[in-house]
Amino acid sequence: MNDTDTTNIMINTALALAGRGLAVFPCLPRDKRPATPHGCKDATADQDIIKQWWRREPNYNVAIATGAISGVFTLDIDNAEHELAKLERDHGELPPTVETITARGRHLYFKMPTGAPVRNSASKLAPGIDVRGDGGYTIAPPSVHPSGRRYCWSVDSASAFAEAPPWLLDRLCARNGGNGHTTVPPSEWREMAAGGIAEGQRDDGIARMAGMLLRRCVDPVVTLELLQAWNATRCAPPLPEKDVFRIVNSIAGMELRRRQGGAP
């Protein structure tokens, strides 16, 4: 790839990502450091601003601001595939999603959950696995790593951002909150209980409702019965009963380990 190709691809990539609703900003060439005064706070999907940045310096790396601004968060797997394998063995495999290959591992992108912020963390989920959510960012292909290696999209990458499985959201939101509780206002719980959840958010919604009930010491059997009824009357369309059981059973197991002093 020659310099002209790189120049065209950098700005075209930034514009394409912005076209998908992702907020982007430039980092210094072959660097992870922001090229704007406020870093990810300057991120935007405004095509005119993006063009001005890359016309100023065509070789800027492309960064994606994670969190609510782009509607995604990432898992940064840094030479820690064995740790990820442990998590998947204990809780279930992660779904196929958008994935990039980095100099030392890969980035997995997931949709941000509704009402439960995912924040940045380093090796809290597992050793060598960092999380980039609100206030964070990741470097996107075809940017160049400081080592000289180029970021690239994985050949196994999905075409759309997947929803994170309930077990992952439970662990991330519990650890981010510090005390095992997400900072969701009562009004939002009431709105969810009365208004229900649309297709595409049902797994996440049931997992969050289960976590809220179980953390308040509602009996697991009662929690399951309540959520089966809520699913049948408020989810559009309802999930199969076996899926509700699976989600509640998974969250109940995590809550039990949390109470026993293990992983949340």
Buried (B, 14 or more C-beta within 10 A) or exposed (E): EEEEEBBEBBBEBBBBBBEBEBBBBBBBBBBBEBBBEEBBBBBBBEEEBBEEBBEEEBBBBBBBBBBBBBBBBBBBBBEBEEBBEEBBEEBBEBEEBBBBBBBBBBBBBBBBBEBBBBBBBEBBBBEBBBBBBBBBBBBBBBBBBEEEEBBEEBEEBBEEBBBBBBBBBBBBBBBBBEEBEBEBEEEEBEEBEEEBBEEEBBBBBBBBBBBBBBBEEBEBEEBBEBBBEBBEEBBEEBBEEEBBBBBBEBBBBBBEEBEEEEBB
